[in-house]
Amino acid sequence: MAFGNLKISIRLGAAFAVLMLLMLGMIVTSIVRFASVGAVNDKIIRRDWVSAAAANTIDAAAREDAKRTLALFILPDQAARAKSYQRIDADKAAIDAALATLGGLAVTAEDKEALAKVQSARATYSTSFLKVADLVEAGSKDEDAAMMNSETFPALDALLDDIKAMVDRQKNQVDASGAVARDDIASSRNLMIGLGVFGLLAGVSLASWITRSITIPLNEAVDVAKHVARGDLTRNIAPGGTDETGQLLQALKEMNDSLAHTVGEVRAATKAISGASSEIASGNLDLSGRTESQASSLEETASTVEELTATVKQKCRQCAPSEPTGADGLGCRAERRRGGRRGRRHDGIDQG
């Protein structure tokens, strides 16, 4: 079955269903894309920034330790050196905590390798620092200065280099995660715009198509009704569908055909009546002609009778003073009686 033959309610329902599916697709896509962006942001906040902050803490604490280690040589007072040792221990505790944080967040092999290098360099530096501290407290300035230059400072430099590499690595990870988040946001925006434009075009196309599928047959039905109202029954009607509008056009076609058939029958009857009327008129004319001919004959007869009557009356008047006797007198009296009867018949004809 063609889609155009479906009921109007079904077509409208299907169009609304398509639009609802498009909206649902946009909602699901938005949720998925926002979830992706949220996951990237969560990684940045919960892992990358925390790792970067821990690496910066380690870098700052290590540099602070280097300054305090150098200060041991210029602090003659043991109490002052004790405070410096306390601060160095606090920095070590901060570095231990930061290293533990990094250990918990290290996922890739590269992260774990970089963390292991920092821990190894820190262990080397810590061992050398303890030796230097013992020599400082023992008062062996020449030996502690030599060890500081030959062992402790190189170990500190190696530690700081490894820490810097780890900080740079964490910074790059934050930048990479930020780029991923920006790309996700941009792709989500473009996808939403694309889906919105597609949904808009689909909605406009569906609305236009359904509107045309309904209004065009209705306009044709209105045009057919106007032609019928003007008395034009020759319009060719093609229903072209089985939906409500197609059924309406089919009903109009049947009505138009029925009216045309009825009008044809009326015209045939009118033509027959017209022929019969012509025949009756012709018969009336013929009858009128014959009646006029008979009336003319009667008038001539009446005129002849009148002349005859006048002659008889004249003769009777002539005979009246001396009515003859015998055969002539009987003839005159018979003639008067016949004349009287003809006069009465003539009067009856005139009255008729």
MODELLER restraints for C-alpha pairs under 7 A, 6 or more apart:
rsr = mdl.restraints
at = mdl.atoms
rsr.add(forms.Gaussian(group=physical.xy_distance, feature=features.Distance(at['CA:5:A'], at['CA:241:A']), mean=5.33, stdev=0.5))
rsr.add(forms.Gaussian(group=physical.xy_distance, feature=features.Distance(at['CA:5:A'], at['CA:242:A']), mean=5.11, stdev=0.5))
rsr.add(forms.Gaussian(group=physical.xy_distance, feature=features.Distance(at['CA:5:A'], at['CA:243:A']), mean=5.09, stdev=0.5))
rsr.add(forms.Gaussian(group=physical.xy_distance, feature=features.Distance(at['CA:6:A'], at['CA:243:A']), mean=5.69, stdev=0.5))
rsr.add(forms.Gaussian(group=physical.xy_distance, feature=features.Distance(at['CA:7:A'], at['CA:243:A']), mean=5.00, stdev=0.5))
rsr.add(forms.Gaussian(group=physical.xy_distance, feature=features.Distance(at['CA:7:A'], at['CA:244:A']), mean=6.48, stdev=0.5))
rsr.add(forms.Gaussian(group=physical.xy_distance, feature=features.Distance(at['CA:8:A'], at['CA:243:A']), mean=6.85, stdev=0.5))
rsr.add(forms.Gaussian(group=physical.xy_distance, feature=features.Distance(at['CA:8:A'], at['CA:244:A']), mean=6.98, stdev=0.5))
rsr.add(forms.Gaussian(group=physical.xy_distance, feature=features.Distance(at['CA:15:A'], at['CA:206:A']), mean=6.39, stdev=0.5))
rsr.add(forms.Gaussian(group=physical.xy_distance, feature=features.Distance(at['CA:19:A'], at['CA:203:A']), mean=6.55, stdev=0.5))
rsr.add(forms.Gaussian(group=physical.xy_distance, feature=features.Distance(at['CA:22:A'], at['CA:199:A']), mean=6.24, stdev=0.5))
rsr.add(forms.Gaussian(group=physical.xy_distance, feature=features.Distance(at['CA:26:A'], at['CA:192:A']), mean=6.96, stdev=0.5))
rsr.add(forms.Gaussian(group=physical.xy_distance, feature=features.Distance(at['CA:26:A'], at['CA:195:A']), mean=6.48, stdev=0.5))
rsr.add(forms.Gaussian(group=physical.xy_distance, feature=features.Distance(at['CA:33:A'], at['CA:188:A']), mean=5.80, stdev=0.5))
rsr.add(forms.Gaussian(group=physical.xy_distance, feature=features.Distance(at['CA:37:A'], at['CA:181:A']), mean=5.79, stdev=0.5))
rsr.add(forms.Gaussian(group=physical.xy_distance, feature=features.Distance(at['CA:37:A'], at['CA:184:A']), mean=5.91, stdev=0.5))
rsr.add(forms.Gaussian(group=physical.xy_distance, feature=features.Distance(at['CA:37:A'], at['CA:185:A']), mean=6.55, stdev=0.5))
rsr.add(forms.Gaussian(group=physical.xy_distance, feature=features.Distance(at['CA:40:A'], at['CA:177:A']), mean=6.57, stdev=0.5))
rsr.add(forms.Gaussian(group=physical.xy_distance, feature=features.Distance(at['CA:40:A'], at['CA:181:A']), mean=5.76, stdev=0.5))
rsr.add(forms.Gaussian(group=physical.xy_distance, feature=features.Distance(at['CA:41:A'], at['CA:181:A']), mean=6.72, stdev=0.5))
rsr.add(forms.Gaussian(group=physical.xy_distance, feature=features.Distance(at['CA:44:A'], at['CA:174:A']), mean=6.36, stdev=0.5))
rsr.add(forms.Gaussian(group=physical.xy_distance, feature=features.Distance(at['CA:44:A'], at['CA:177:A']), mean=6.23, stdev=0.5))
rsr.add(forms.Gaussian(group=physical.xy_distance, feature=features.Distance(at['CA:47:A'], at['CA:105:A']), mean=6.41, stdev=0.5))
rsr.add(forms.Gaussian(group=physical.xy_distance, feature=features.Distance(at['CA:48:A'], at['CA:170:A']), mean=6.66, stdev=0.5))
rsr.add(forms.Gaussian(group=physical.xy_distance, feature=features.Distance(at['CA:48:A'], at['CA:173:A']), mean=6.47, stdev=0.5))
rsr.add(forms.Gaussian(group=physical.xy_distance, feature=features.Distance(at['CA:48:A'], at['CA:174:A']), mean=5.41, stdev=0.5))
rsr.add(forms.Gaussian(group=physical.xy_distance, feature=features.Distance(at['CA:49:A'], at['CA:174:A']), mean=6.66, stdev=0.5))
rsr.add(forms.Gaussian(group=physical.xy_distance, feature=features.Distance(at['CA:51:A'], at['CA:102:A']), mean=5.79, stdev=0.5))
rsr.add(forms.Gaussian(group=physical.xy_distance, feature=features.Distance(at['CA:51:A'], at['CA:105:A']), mean=6.99, stdev=0.5))
rsr.add(forms.Gaussian(group=physical.xy_distance, feature=features.Distance(at['CA:51:A'], at['CA:170:A']), mean=6.39, stdev=0.5))
rsr.add(forms.Gaussian(group=physical.xy_distance, feature=features.Distance(at['CA:52:A'], at['CA:167:A']), mean=6.32, stdev=0.5))
rsr.add(forms.Gaussian(group=physical.xy_distance, feature=features.Distance(at['CA:52:A'], at['CA:170:A']), mean=4.97, stdev=0.5))
rsr.add(forms.Gaussian(group=physical.xy_distance, feature=features.Distance(at['CA:52:A'], at['CA:171:A']), mean=6.20, stdev=0.5))
rsr.add(forms.Gaussian(group=physical.xy_distance, feature=features.Distance(at['CA:54:A'], at['CA:98:A']), mean=4.75, stdev=0.5))
rsr.add(forms.Gaussian(group=physical.xy_distance, feature=features.Distance(at['CA:54:A'], at['CA:101:A']), mean=6.87, stdev=0.5))
rsr.add(forms.Gaussian(group=physical.xy_distance, feature=features.Distance(at['CA:54:A'], at['CA:102:A']), mean=6.70, stdev=0.5))
rsr.add(forms.Gaussian(group=physical.xy_distance, feature=features.Distance(at['CA:55:A'], at['CA:98:A']), mean=6.99, stdev=0.5))
rsr.add(forms.Gaussian(group=physical.xy_distance, feature=features.Distance(at['CA:55:A'], at['CA:166:A']), mean=6.59, stdev=0.5))
rsr.add(forms.Gaussian(group=physical.xy_distance, feature=features.Distance(at['CA:55:A'], at['CA:167:A']), mean=5.21, stdev=0.5))
rsr.add(forms.Gaussian(group=physical.xy_distance, feature=features.Distance(at['CA:56:A'], at['CA:167:A']), mean=6.29, stdev=0.5))
rsr.add(forms.Gaussian(group=physical.xy_distance, feature=features.Distance(at['CA:57:A'], at['CA:95:A']), mean=6.94, stdev=0.5))
rsr.add(forms.Gaussian(group=physical.xy_distance, feature=features.Distance(at['CA:57:A'], at['CA:98:A']), mean=6.73, stdev=0.5))
rsr.add(forms.Gaussian(group=physical.xy_distance, feature=features.Distance(at['CA:58:A'], at['CA:95:A']), mean=5.02, stdev=0.5))
rsr.add(forms.Gaussian(group=physical.xy_distance, feature=features.Distance(at['CA:58:A'], at['CA:98:A']), mean=6.36, stdev=0.5))
rsr.add(forms.Gaussian(group=physical.xy_distance, feature=features.Distance(at['CA:59:A'], at['CA:160:A']), mean=6.87, stdev=0.5))
rsr.add(forms.Gaussian(group=physical.xy_distance, feature=features.Distance(at['CA:59:A'], at['CA:163:A']), mean=5.83, stdev=0.5))
rsr.add(forms.Gaussian(group=physical.xy_distance, feature=features.Distance(at['CA:59:A'], at['CA:164:A']), mean=6.91, stdev=0.5))
rsr.add(forms.Gaussian(group=physical.xy_distance, feature=features.Distance(at['CA:61:A'], at['CA:91:A']), mean=5.23, stdev=0.5))
rsr.add(forms.Gaussian(group=physical.xy_distance, feature=features.Distance(at['CA:61:A'], at['CA:95:A']), mean=6.54, stdev=0.5))
rsr.add(forms.Gaussian(group=physical.xy_distance, feature=features.Distance(at['CA:62:A'], at['CA:160:A']), mean=7.00, stdev=0.5))
rsr.add(forms.Gaussian(group=physical.xy_distance, feature=features.Distance(at['CA:65:A'], at['CA:88:A']), mean=5.71, stdev=0.5))
rsr.add(forms.Gaussian(group=physical.xy_distance, feature=features.Distance(at['CA:65:A'], at['CA:91:A']), mean=6.93, stdev=0.5))
rsr.add(forms.Gaussian(group=physical.xy_distance, feature=features.Distance(at['CA:68:A'], at['CA:84:A']), mean=6.31, stdev=0.5))
rsr.add(forms.Gaussian(group=physical.xy_distance, feature=features.Distance(at['CA:68:A'], at['CA:88:A']), mean=6.98, stdev=0.5))
rsr.add(forms.Gaussian(group=physical.xy_distance, feature=features.Distance(at['CA:72:A'], at['CA:81:A']), mean=6.19, stdev=0.5))
rsr.add(forms.Gaussian(group=physical.xy_distance, feature=features.Distance(at['CA:75:A'], at['CA:81:A']), mean=6.21, stdev=0.5))
rsr.add(forms.Gaussian(group=physical.xy_distance, feature=features.Distance(at['CA:106:A'], at['CA:112:A']), mean=5.66, stdev=0.5))
rsr.add(forms.Gaussian(group=physical.xy_distance, feature=features.Distance(at['CA:114:A'], at['CA:166:A']), mean=6.27, stdev=0.5))
rsr.add(forms.Gaussian(group=physical.xy_distance, feature=features.Distance(at['CA:117:A'], at['CA:162:A']), mean=6.71, stdev=0.5))
rsr.add(forms.Gaussian(group=physical.xy_distance, feature=features.Distance(at['CA:118:A'], at['CA:159:A']), mean=6.26, stdev=0.5))
rsr.add(forms.Gaussian(group=physical.xy_distance, feature=features.Distance(at['CA:118:A'], at['CA:162:A']), mean=5.51, stdev=0.5))
rsr.add(forms.Gaussian(group=physical.xy_distance, feature=features.Distance(at['CA:118:A'], at['CA:163:A']), mean=6.14, stdev=0.5))
rsr.add(forms.Gaussian(group=physical.xy_distance, feature=features.Distance(at['CA:121:A'], at['CA:155:A']), mean=6.73, stdev=0.5))
rsr.add(forms.Gaussian(group=physical.xy_distance, feature=features.Distance(at['CA:121:A'], at['CA:158:A']), mean=6.45, stdev=0.5))
rsr.add(forms.Gaussian(group=physical.xy_distance, feature=features.Distance(at['CA:121:A'], at['CA:159:A']), mean=4.94, stdev=0.5))
rsr.add(forms.Gaussian(group=physical.xy_distance, feature=features.Distance(at['CA:122:A'], at['CA:159:A']), mean=5.81, stdev=0.5))
rsr.add(forms.Gaussian(group=physical.xy_distance, feature=features.Distance(at['CA:124:A'], at['CA:155:A']), mean=6.34, stdev=0.5))
rsr.add(forms.Gaussian(group=physical.xy_distance, feature=features.Distance(at['CA:125:A'], at['CA:152:A']), mean=6.11, stdev=0.5))
rsr.add(forms.Gaussian(group=physical.xy_distance, feature=features.Distance(at['CA:125:A'], at['CA:155:A']), mean=4.91, stdev=0.5))
rsr.add(forms.Gaussian(group=physical.xy_distance, feature=features.Distance(at['CA:125:A'], at['CA:156:A']), mean=5.68, stdev=0.5))
rsr.add(forms.Gaussian(group=physical.xy_distance, feature=features.Distance(at['CA:128:A'], at['CA:151:A']), mean=6.56, stdev=0.5))
rsr.add(forms.Gaussian(group=physical.xy_distance, feature=features.Distance(at['CA:128:A'], at['CA:152:A']), mean=5.24, stdev=0.5))
rsr.add(forms.Gaussian(group=physical.xy_distance, feature=features.Distance(at['CA:129:A'], at['CA:152:A']), mean=6.10, stdev=0.5))
rsr.add(forms.Gaussian(group=physical.xy_distance, feature=features.Distance(at['CA:132:A'], at['CA:144:A']), mean=5.19, stdev=0.5))
rsr.add(forms.Gaussian(group=physical.xy_distance, feature=features.Distance(at['CA:132:A'], at['CA:147:A']), mean=6.67, stdev=0.5))
rsr.add(forms.Gaussian(group=physical.xy_distance, feature=features.Distance(at['CA:132:A'], at['CA:148:A']), mean=6.48, stdev=0.5))
rsr.add(forms.Gaussian(group=physical.xy_distance, feature=features.Distance(at['CA:135:A'], at['CA:143:A']), mean=7.00, stdev=0.5))
rsr.add(forms.Gaussian(group=physical.xy_distance, feature=features.Distance(at['CA:135:A'], at['CA:144:A']), mean=5.34, stdev=0.5))
rsr.add(forms.Gaussian(group=physical.xy_distance, feature=features.Distance(at['CA:136:A'], at['CA:144:A']), mean=6.16, stdev=0.5))
rsr.add(forms.Gaussian(group=physical.xy_distance, feature=features.Distance(at['CA:214:A'], at['CA:245:A']), mean=6.93, stdev=0.5))
rsr.add(forms.Gaussian(group=physical.xy_distance, feature=features.Distance(at['CA:217:A'], at['CA:245:A']), mean=5.85, stdev=0.5))
rsr.add(forms.Gaussian(group=physical.xy_distance, feature=features.Distance(at['CA:218:A'], at['CA:245:A']), mean=6.37, stdev=0.5))
rsr.add(forms.Gaussian(group=physical.xy_distance, feature=features.Distance(at['CA:221:A'], at['CA:249:A']), mean=5.91, stdev=0.5))
rsr.add(forms.Gaussian(group=physical.xy_distance, feature=features.Distance(at['CA:233:A'], at['CA:256:A']), mean=6.13, stdev=0.5))
rsr.add(forms.Gaussian(group=physical.xy_distance, feature=features.Distance(at['CA:233:A'], at['CA:260:A']), mean=6.04, stdev=0.5))
rsr.add(forms.Gaussian(group=physical.xy_distance, feature=features.Distance(at['CA:237:A'], at['CA:253:A']), mean=5.75, stdev=0.5))
rsr.add(forms.Gaussian(group=physical.xy_distance, feature=features.Distance(at['CA:239:A'], at['CA:246:A']), mean=4.96, stdev=0.5))
rsr.add(forms.Gaussian(group=physical.xy_distance, feature=features.Distance(at['CA:239:A'], at['CA:249:A']), mean=4.99, stdev=0.5))
rsr.add(forms.Gaussian(group=physical.xy_distance, feature=features.Distance(at['CA:239:A'], at['CA:250:A']), mean=5.29, stdev=0.5))
rsr.add(forms.Gaussian(group=physical.xy_distance, feature=features.Distance(at['CA:240:A'], at['CA:246:A']), mean=6.16, stdev=0.5))
rsr.add(forms.Gaussian(group=physical.xy_distance, feature=features.Distance(at['CA:302:A'], at['CA:346:A']), mean=6.43, stdev=0.5))
rsr.add(forms.Gaussian(group=physical.xy_distance, feature=features.Distance(at['CA:309:A'], at['CA:339:A']), mean=5.72, stdev=0.5))
rsr.add(forms.Gaussian(group=physical.xy_distance, feature=features.Distance(at['CA:309:A'], at['CA:343:A']), mean=6.83, stdev=0.5))
rsr.add(forms.Gaussian(group=physical.xy_distance, feature=features.Distance(at['CA:312:A'], at['CA:336:A']), mean=6.86, stdev=0.5))
rsr.add(forms.Gaussian(group=physical.xy_distance, feature=features.Distance(at['CA:312:A'], at['CA:339:A']), mean=6.41, stdev=0.5))
rsr.add(forms.Gaussian(group=physical.xy_distance, feature=features.Distance(at['CA:316:A'], at['CA:332:A']), mean=6.47, stdev=0.5))
rsr.add(forms.Gaussian(group=physical.xy_distance, feature=features.Distance(at['CA:316:A'], at['CA:336:A']), mean=6.66, stdev=0.5))
rsr.add(forms.Gaussian(group=physical.xy_distance, feature=features.Distance(at['CA:323:A'], at['CA:329:A']), mean=5.92, stdev=0.5))
